[in-house]
């Protein structure tokens, strides 16, 4: 697998994870267990920020790979 293919595969997976994570927050509000809800909101937030960190790293890598050689 080429570098650009790997970057795209990772970005696609991150995009899919982001979409799925967005579905969780509305469901958390319906749990009816405040303590559990609080932990779930915190955990989903951390997961979301981690996924975004991976996406940003792939963007940076792609830009570095696209840079012309001197």
N, C-alpha and C positions, 0 to 999 in steps of 0.2 A: 504494500500500500504506500502510495506517495504521501509526502507531508501534507500537501493541500487536501488530499482525500481524507486523511486522518483528522485534520482540523475541521473539515466540513462535517464529518461523521460525528465528532464530539459536539460541535455547535448544534447540529440537528437534534441530538439526544438532549442537550441542555434546553433547547427550545421546547421539546416535548415535555420534559420534566417541569419547566416553568408553567406550561399550560395546565398540567395536572395539579400542580401545587395551588394554582388559583382556584381550583374546584374545592379544595379542602376547607378554606376559611369560612365560606358560608355554612358548611356542614358543622363546623366546630361550634358555631353559635346555637345549634339545635341540640347539643349534647345534654344540657340541663345539669351539668356538673361543673360549677365554677372553678374548682381547683384543677380539674383535668383540662378544662378549656384554657385556662391561663398557661399551663404547661404546653398544650398543643399549639397555641398561638406563638409562643416563644420558639418552639421547635421548628414550626413551619417557617417562621421568619429566618431562623438560622439556615435552614435548608435553602431557602430562596436566595439569601445573600451568598451562600457557598456556590450555588449554581451560577449566579451572576459573576462571581469571581472567576470561575472557570471560563465563562464566555468571554470575559475581558482578557484573560490570558491568551485565549485562542485568537482574539482579534489582534492583540499585540504581536503574537507570533506570526500571524498571517501578514501583517504590515511589514514586519522585519524580513519575512521571506520574499515579499514583493519588492523590497528595496533593490535598486540597481547596484551591482557590484562596482567598486571603484577600481 
